[in-house]
Amino acid sequence: LSPLSTAPSWDFLILFHHITMLACHYPTGSLAGATLCGAGDPLWSIELSCLGYLCEVSNPLMNYRWWLMQTLQKHRIDFSVTVVLLVASFVARVALLFLLIFIYILPMFGKFMAEKQVFIYIVCVAGHAVIMVLSMYWLKVLTRGGLSRMLTYVPPAKKSRGLWLQPRHSSLSPPL
C-alpha cells in the first residue's frame, strides 16, 4: 500500500455537499441566526439542524469501508457487515431527509411567509432537497452491481508500479 495511492482527490459532489451543509447549519450557531432561520422560533431551527446532522451517521461506516478496501487482501465478513450497515444508513438518511422536508419544513411555509423570510425558507427547502438528491445518488452508486458484488470484496488486480515508484538505486551499486 503506497501513501500515494491513498492521496485525497477533489470530488465536486462532496465539496458541494459540504458547502450546502455549511450554508444550512452555520446560522443556527447563534441565537440571532437561529431566530432568523426559524422564522422567529430559534428552537425549531436548532432542532432541524440537529436532525439534519443525523445524516452524518454513515460517515464512520464509509470511512471504515474505504479503509477495508485499501487494506484487505481477501474478503472478510466485516466488509459485508459494514456494507449492510452502510446501505441501511443511507436508506435511513434518504427517509430522514424526505420526512424533514415534507413533515417538518414544508408545514412552516405560512410562518416563514408571515415573517417575510422567503429566501431563508427557499434555502432551507433547497438545501435539504439537494442533500436528499445527493444521498440518493450515493446510495445508487453504493448498490450498483448487485447484491453479491456489493457484499463480497474482490481485491483489485495488481497494478504495475510506475517508474517513479520504483526503488531508487544506490550510486554505489549498478542498477539491476
ROVEX-730909 format. One record per residue: residue number from 1; x, y, z of N, C-alpha, C in turn. Coordinates in Angstrom, 1 decimal, padded with zeros to 4 digits. Layout:
BEGIN
PT NUM X Y Z X Y Z X Y Z $
...
END
This chain:
BEGIN
PT 1 000.9 -001.2 000.0 000.0 000.0 000.0 000.9 001.2 000.0 $
PT 2 000.8 002.0 -001.0 001.6 003.2 -001.1 000.8 004.4 -000.6 $
PT 3 001.4 005.3 000.1 000.7 006.5 000.6 000.2 007.3 -000.6 $
PT 4 000.9 007.2 -001.7 000.4 008.0 -002.9 -000.9 007.4 -003.4 $
PT 5 -001.2 006.1 -003.2 -002.4 005.6 -003.7 -003.6 006.0 -002.9 $
PT 6 -003.4 006.5 -001.7 -004.5 007.0 -000.8 -004.6 008.5 -000.8 $
PT 7 -003.9 009.2 -001.7 -003.9 010.6 -001.6 -005.4 011.1 -001.9 $
PT 8 -005.8 012.1 -001.2 -007.2 012.6 -001.4 -007.3 013.3 -002.8 $
PT 9 -008.5 013.2 -003.3 -008.7 013.8 -004.6 -009.9 014.7 -004.5 $
PT 10 -010.0 015.7 -005.3 -011.1 016.6 -005.3 -012.3 016.0 -005.9 $
PT 11 -013.4 016.0 -005.2 -014.7 015.5 -005.7 -015.7 016.6 -005.6 $
PT 12 -016.2 017.0 -006.7 -017.1 018.2 -006.8 -018.4 017.9 -005.9 $
PT 13 -018.9 016.7 -006.0 -020.2 016.4 -005.3 -019.9 016.5 -003.8 $
PT 14 -018.8 016.0 -003.3 -018.5 016.1 -001.9 -018.3 017.5 -001.5 $
PT 15 -017.6 018.3 -002.3 -017.4 019.7 -002.0 -018.7 020.5 -001.9 $
PT 16 -019.6 020.2 -002.9 -020.9 020.8 -003.0 -021.8 020.5 -001.8 $
PT 17 -021.7 019.2 -001.4 -022.4 018.7 -000.2 -022.0 019.5 001.1 $
PT 18 -020.7 019.7 001.2 -020.2 020.4 002.4 -020.5 021.9 002.4 $
PT 19 -020.4 022.5 001.3 -020.8 023.9 001.2 -022.3 024.1 001.5 $
PT 20 -023.1 023.1 001.0 -024.6 023.2 001.3 -024.8 023.0 002.8 $
PT 21 -024.1 022.0 003.4 -024.3 021.8 004.8 -023.9 023.0 005.6 $
PT 22 -022.8 023.7 005.3 -022.4 024.9 006.0 -023.4 026.0 005.8 $
PT 23 -023.9 026.2 004.6 -024.9 027.2 004.4 -026.2 027.0 005.2 $
PT 24 -026.5 025.7 005.4 -027.8 025.4 006.1 -027.6 025.4 007.6 $
PT 25 -026.4 025.0 008.1 -026.3 024.8 009.5 -025.5 025.9 010.3 $
PT 26 -024.7 026.7 009.6 -023.9 027.7 010.2 -024.8 028.7 011.0 $
PT 27 -025.8 029.2 010.4 -026.6 030.3 011.1 -027.2 029.9 012.5 $
PT 28 -027.4 028.6 012.7 -028.0 028.2 014.0 -027.0 028.2 015.1 $
PT 29 -025.8 028.6 014.9 -024.8 028.6 015.9 -025.0 029.8 016.8 $
PT 30 -025.8 030.8 016.5 -026.0 031.9 017.4 -027.5 032.1 017.5 $
PT 31 -027.9 032.7 018.6 -029.4 032.9 018.9 -030.0 033.8 017.8 $
PT 32 -029.3 034.8 017.4 -029.9 035.7 016.3 -030.1 034.9 015.0 $
PT 33 -029.0 034.1 014.6 -029.1 033.4 013.4 -030.2 032.3 013.5 $
PT 34 -030.3 031.6 014.7 -031.3 030.6 014.8 -032.7 031.2 014.8 $
PT 35 -032.9 032.4 015.4 -034.2 033.0 015.4 -034.5 033.4 014.0 $
PT 36 -033.6 033.9 013.2 -033.8 034.3 011.8 -034.2 033.1 011.0 $
PT 37 -033.4 032.0 011.1 -033.6 030.8 010.3 -034.9 030.0 010.8 $
PT 38 -035.4 030.3 011.9 -036.6 029.6 012.4 -037.8 030.5 012.3 $
PT 39 -037.8 031.5 011.6 -038.9 032.5 011.4 -039.4 032.9 012.8 $
PT 40 -038.5 033.3 013.6 -038.8 033.7 015.0 -038.8 032.6 016.0 $
PT 41 -038.6 031.4 015.7 -038.5 030.3 016.6 -037.1 029.6 016.6 $
PT 42 -036.2 030.1 017.4 -034.8 029.5 017.4 -034.8 028.0 017.7 $
PT 43 -035.6 027.6 018.5 -035.6 026.1 018.9 -035.9 025.3 017.7 $
PT 44 -036.9 025.7 016.8 -037.2 025.0 015.6 -036.0 024.8 014.7 $
PT 45 -035.2 025.9 014.5 -034.1 025.8 013.6 -033.0 025.0 014.2 $
PT 46 -032.8 025.0 015.5 -031.8 024.2 016.2 -032.1 022.7 016.1 $
PT 47 -033.4 022.4 016.3 -033.9 021.0 016.2 -033.7 020.5 014.8 $
PT 48 -034.0 021.4 013.8 -033.8 021.0 012.4 -032.4 020.7 012.1 $
PT 49 -031.5 021.6 012.6 -030.1 021.4 012.4 -029.6 020.1 013.0 $
PT 50 -030.0 019.8 014.2 -029.6 018.6 014.9 -030.1 017.3 014.2 $
PT 51 -031.4 017.4 013.7 -031.9 016.3 013.0 -031.2 016.1 011.6 $
PT 52 -030.8 017.2 011.0 -030.1 017.1 009.8 -028.7 016.5 009.9 $
PT 53 -028.1 016.7 011.1 -026.8 016.1 011.3 -026.9 014.6 011.5 $
PT 54 -028.0 014.1 011.8 -028.2 012.6 011.8 -027.8 012.0 010.5 $
PT 55 -027.8 012.7 009.4 -027.4 012.2 008.1 -025.9 011.8 008.2 $
PT 56 -025.1 012.4 009.1 -023.7 012.1 009.1 -023.3 010.8 009.8 $
PT 57 -024.3 010.1 010.3 -024.1 008.8 011.0 -023.4 007.8 010.1 $
PT 58 -023.6 007.9 008.8 -023.0 007.0 007.9 -021.5 007.2 007.7 $
PT 59 -020.9 008.4 008.1 -019.5 008.7 007.8 -018.5 007.7 008.4 $
PT 60 -018.6 007.3 009.6 -017.7 006.3 010.1 -017.7 005.0 009.3 $
PT 61 -018.9 004.6 008.9 -019.1 003.4 008.1 -018.4 003.5 006.8 $
PT 62 -018.6 004.7 006.1 -018.0 004.9 004.8 -016.5 004.9 005.0 $
PT 63 -016.0 005.6 006.0 -014.5 005.6 006.3 -013.9 004.2 006.5 $
PT 64 -014.6 003.4 007.3 -014.2 002.1 007.6 -014.2 001.2 006.3 $
PT 65 -015.3 001.3 005.5 -015.3 000.6 004.2 -014.2 001.0 003.3 $
PT 66 -013.9 002.3 003.2 -012.8 002.7 002.4 -011.5 002.1 002.9 $
PT 67 -011.3 002.2 004.2 -010.0 001.6 004.8 -009.9 000.1 004.5 $
PT 68 -011.0 -000.6 004.6 -011.0 -002.0 004.3 -010.7 -002.2 002.8 $
PT 69 -011.2 -001.4 001.9 -011.0 -001.6 000.5 -009.5 -001.3 000.2 $
PT 70 -008.9 -000.4 001.0 -007.5 -000.1 000.7 -006.5 -001.1 001.3 $
PT 71 -006.9 -001.9 002.3 -006.0 -002.8 003.0 -006.3 -004.2 002.9 $
PT 72 -007.5 -004.6 002.6 -007.8 -006.1 002.5 -007.1 -006.8 001.4 $
PT 73 -006.6 -008.0 001.6 -006.0 -008.8 000.6 -007.0 -009.8 000.1 $
PT 74 -008.1 -010.1 000.9 -009.1 -011.1 000.5 -010.4 -010.7 001.3 $
PT 75 -011.5 -011.3 001.0 -012.8 -011.0 001.6 -012.8 -011.4 003.1 $
PT 76 -013.4 -010.5 003.9 -013.6 -010.8 005.3 -015.1 -010.4 005.6 $
PT 77 -015.6 -011.1 006.6 -017.0 -010.9 006.9 -017.3 -009.5 007.4 $
PT 78 -016.4 -008.8 008.0 -016.6 -007.4 008.5 -016.8 -006.5 007.3 $
PT 79 -016.3 -006.8 006.2 -016.6 -006.0 005.0 -018.1 -006.1 004.6 $
PT 80 -018.7 -007.3 004.6 -020.1 -007.4 004.3 -021.0 -006.8 005.4 $
PT 81 -020.6 -006.9 006.6 -021.4 -006.3 007.7 -021.4 -004.8 007.6 $
PT 82 -020.2 -004.3 007.3 -020.0 -002.8 007.2 -020.9 -002.3 006.0 $
PT 83 -020.9 -003.0 004.9 -021.6 -002.6 003.7 -023.2 -002.6 004.0 $
PT 84 -023.6 -003.7 004.7 -025.0 -003.8 005.0 -025.4 -002.6 005.9 $
PT 85 -024.6 -002.3 006.9 -024.9 -001.2 007.8 -024.8 000.2 007.0 $
PT 86 -023.9 000.3 006.1 -023.8 001.5 005.3 -025.0 001.7 004.4 $
PT 87 -025.4 000.7 003.7 -026.6 000.8 002.9 -027.8 001.2 003.7 $
PT 88 -028.0 000.5 004.9 -029.1 000.8 005.8 -029.0 002.3 006.3 $
PT 89 -027.8 002.8 006.5 -027.7 004.2 007.0 -028.1 005.1 005.9 $
PT 90 -027.7 004.8 004.6 -028.1 005.7 003.5 -029.6 005.6 003.2 $
PT 91 -030.2 004.5 003.4 -031.7 004.4 003.2 -032.3 005.2 004.3 $
PT 92 -031.8 005.1 005.6 -032.3 005.9 006.7 -032.1 007.4 006.4 $
PT 93 -031.0 007.8 005.8 -030.7 009.2 005.5 -031.7 009.7 004.5 $
PT 94 -032.0 009.0 003.5 -032.9 009.4 002.5 -034.3 009.6 003.1 $
PT 95 -034.7 008.6 003.9 -036.0 008.6 004.6 -036.1 009.8 005.5 $
PT 96 -035.0 010.1 006.3 -035.0 011.2 007.2 -035.1 012.5 006.5 $
PT 97 -034.4 012.7 005.4 -034.5 013.9 004.7 -035.9 014.1 004.0 $
PT 98 -036.4 013.0 003.5 -037.8 013.1 003.0 -038.8 013.6 004.1 $
PT 99 -038.7 013.0 005.2 -039.6 013.3 006.3 -039.4 014.7 006.8 $
PT 100 -038.1 015.2 006.9 -037.8 016.5 007.3 -038.4 017.5 006.3 $
PT 101 -038.3 017.3 005.1 -038.8 018.2 004.1 -040.3 018.3 004.1 $
PT 102 -041.0 017.1 004.1 -042.4 017.1 004.0 -043.2 017.2 005.3 $
PT 103 -042.6 016.8 006.4 -043.3 016.8 007.6 -042.9 018.0 008.6 $
PT 104 -041.6 018.4 008.4 -041.0 019.3 009.4 -040.9 020.7 008.7 $
PT 105 -040.5 020.8 007.5 -040.1 022.1 006.9 -041.3 022.7 006.1 $
PT 106 -041.9 021.9 005.2 -043.0 022.5 004.3 -044.2 023.0 005.1 $
PT 107 -044.6 022.4 006.2 -045.7 022.9 007.0 -045.4 024.3 007.7 $
PT 108 -044.1 024.7 007.7 -043.7 026.0 008.2 -043.9 027.1 007.2 $
PT 109 -044.3 026.8 006.0 -044.4 027.8 004.9 -045.2 029.1 005.4 $
PT 110 -046.3 028.9 006.0 -047.1 030.1 006.4 -046.4 031.0 007.4 $
PT 111 -045.7 030.3 008.4 -044.9 031.1 009.4 -043.8 031.9 008.7 $
PT 112 -043.1 031.3 007.8 -042.0 032.0 007.1 -042.5 033.1 006.2 $
PT 113 -043.7 032.9 005.6 -044.2 034.0 004.8 -044.7 035.1 005.6 $
PT 114 -045.3 034.8 006.8 -045.8 035.8 007.7 -044.6 036.7 008.2 $
PT 115 -043.4 036.0 008.4 -042.2 036.7 008.9 -041.4 037.3 007.7 $
PT 116 -041.9 037.2 006.5 -041.2 037.7 005.3 -039.8 037.1 005.2 $
PT 117 -039.7 035.8 005.4 -038.4 035.1 005.4 -038.4 034.1 004.2 $
PT 118 -038.8 034.6 003.0 -038.9 033.8 001.8 -037.6 033.2 001.4 $
PT 119 -036.5 034.0 001.4 -035.2 033.5 001.0 -034.7 032.4 001.9 $
PT 120 -034.8 032.6 003.2 -034.4 031.6 004.2 -035.2 030.3 004.0 $
PT 121 -036.5 030.4 003.8 -037.3 029.2 003.6 -036.9 028.5 002.3 $
PT 122 -036.6 029.2 001.3 -036.2 028.6 000.0 -034.8 027.9 000.2 $
PT 123 -033.9 028.5 000.9 -032.6 027.9 001.1 -032.8 026.7 002.0 $
PT 124 -033.6 026.7 003.0 -033.9 025.6 003.8 -034.4 024.4 003.1 $
PT 125 -035.4 024.6 002.3 -036.0 023.5 001.5 -035.0 023.0 000.4 $
PT 126 -034.4 024.0 -000.3 -033.5 023.6 -001.3 -032.3 022.9 -000.8 $
PT 127 -031.7 023.3 000.4 -030.6 022.6 001.0 -030.9 021.2 001.3 $
PT 128 -032.0 021.0 002.0 -032.4 019.6 002.3 -032.7 018.8 001.1 $
PT 129 -033.3 019.4 000.1 -033.6 018.7 -001.2 -032.3 018.3 -001.9 $
PT 130 -031.3 019.2 -001.9 -030.0 018.9 -002.6 -029.3 017.7 -001.9 $
PT 131 -029.3 017.8 -000.5 -028.7 016.7 000.2 -029.4 015.4 000.0 $
PT 132 -030.7 015.4 -000.1 -031.5 014.2 -000.3 -031.2 013.6 -001.7 $
PT 133 -031.1 014.5 -002.7 -030.8 014.0 -004.1 -029.4 013.4 -004.1 $
PT 134 -028.4 014.1 -003.5 -027.1 013.6 -003.5 -027.0 012.3 -002.7 $
PT 135 -027.8 012.1 -001.6 -027.8 010.9 -000.9 -028.4 009.8 -001.7 $
PT 136 -029.4 010.1 -002.5 -030.0 009.0 -003.3 -029.0 008.6 -004.4 $
PT 137 -028.2 009.6 -004.9 -027.2 009.3 -005.9 -026.1 008.4 -005.3 $
PT 138 -025.6 008.7 -004.1 -024.6 007.9 -003.5 -025.1 006.6 -003.1 $
PT 139 -026.4 006.4 -002.7 -027.0 005.1 -002.5 -027.0 004.3 -003.7 $
PT 140 -027.3 004.9 -004.9 -027.3 004.2 -006.1 -025.9 003.7 -006.5 $
PT 141 -024.9 004.6 -006.3 -023.5 004.3 -006.6 -023.1 003.1 -005.7 $
PT 142 -023.4 003.2 -004.4 -023.1 002.2 -003.5 -023.6 000.8 -003.8 $
PT 143 -024.8 000.8 -004.3 -025.5 -000.5 -004.6 -025.4 -001.0 -006.0 $
PT 144 -024.7 -000.2 -006.9 -024.6 -000.7 -008.3 -023.9 -002.0 -008.4 $
PT 145 -024.2 -002.8 -009.3 -023.5 -004.0 -009.5 -024.2 -005.2 -008.8 $
PT 146 -025.2 -004.9 -008.0 -026.0 -006.0 -007.4 -025.5 -006.4 -006.0 $
PT 147 -026.3 -007.3 -005.4 -026.1 -007.7 -004.0 -024.7 -008.4 -003.8 $
PT 148 -024.4 -009.4 -004.7 -023.2 -010.2 -004.5 -022.0 -009.3 -004.7 $
PT 149 -022.0 -008.4 -005.6 -020.8 -007.5 -005.9 -020.7 -006.6 -004.7 $
PT 150 -021.8 -006.1 -004.1 -021.7 -005.1 -003.1 -021.2 -005.8 -001.8 $
PT 151 -021.6 -007.0 -001.5 -021.3 -007.7 -000.2 -020.0 -008.5 -000.2 $
PT 152 -019.4 -008.7 -001.4 -018.2 -009.5 -001.4 -017.1 -008.6 -001.9 $
PT 153 -016.0 -008.6 -001.1 -014.8 -007.8 -001.5 -014.0 -008.7 -002.5 $
PT 154 -013.7 -008.1 -003.6 -012.8 -008.7 -004.5 -011.6 -007.8 -004.7 $
PT 155 -010.4 -008.2 -004.3 -009.3 -007.3 -004.4 -009.0 -006.9 -005.9 $
PT 156 -008.6 -005.7 -006.1 -008.3 -005.3 -007.5 -007.1 -006.0 -008.0 $
PT 157 -007.0 -006.1 -009.3 -005.8 -006.7 -009.9 -004.6 -005.9 -009.6 $
PT 158 -003.4 -006.5 -009.4 -002.2 -005.8 -009.1 -001.8 -004.9 -010.3 $
PT 159 -001.5 -003.7 -009.9 -001.1 -002.7 -010.9 000.4 -002.7 -011.0 $
PT 160 000.9 -002.5 -012.2 002.4 -002.4 -012.3 002.8 -001.1 -011.7 $
PT 161 003.9 -001.1 -011.0 004.4 000.1 -010.4 005.0 001.0 -011.5 $
PT 162 004.7 002.2 -011.5 005.3 003.2 -012.4 006.8 003.4 -012.1 $
PT 163 007.5 003.9 -013.1 008.9 004.1 -012.9 009.2 005.0 -011.7 $
PT 164 008.4 006.0 -011.5 008.7 006.9 -010.4 008.4 006.3 -009.0 $
PT 165 007.8 005.1 -009.0 007.6 004.4 -007.7 008.6 003.3 -007.5 $
PT 166 009.5 003.1 -008.4 010.5 002.0 -008.3 011.5 002.5 -007.2 $
PT 167 012.1 001.5 -006.5 013.1 001.9 -005.5 014.3 002.6 -006.2 $
PT 168 014.8 003.5 -005.5 016.0 004.2 -006.1 017.2 003.3 -005.9 $
PT 169 018.1 003.4 -006.8 019.3 002.6 -006.7 020.4 003.5 -006.1 $
PT 170 021.2 002.8 -005.3 022.3 003.5 -004.7 023.4 003.8 -005.7 $
PT 171 024.0 004.9 -005.6 025.1 005.3 -006.5 026.3 004.4 -006.4 $
PT 172 026.3 003.6 -005.3 027.5 002.7 -005.2 027.3 001.3 -005.9 $
PT 173 026.0 001.0 -006.2 025.8 -000.3 -006.9 025.0 000.0 -008.2 $
PT 174 025.4 -000.8 -009.2 024.7 -000.5 -010.5 023.3 -001.0 -010.5 $
PT 175 022.4 -000.4 -011.3 021.0 -000.9 -011.3 021.0 -002.3 -011.9 $
PT 176 020.0 -003.1 -011.5 019.8 -004.5 -012.0 019.1 -004.5 -013.3 $
END
